[in-house]
């Protein structure tokens, strides 16, 4: 067993997921991308923002976090 403080890194291979969204959601995501550009002065594609949005949403869902924690105990 390695005597390192840092554990082995998890699998970081990207997984591509294709989804279809409503025209209203597509427009809202585009508007968010534009707001992001105005706020930070850097343009980011909607496809680059969505994974970060999903992570933020999942991390902020306390009921989901409890459910996951309880499942591992």
Secondary structure, 3 states (H helix, E strand, C coil): CCCCCCCCCCCCCCCCCCCCCCHHHHHHHHHHHHHHHHHHCCCCCHHHHHHHHHHHHHHHCHHHHHHHHHHHC
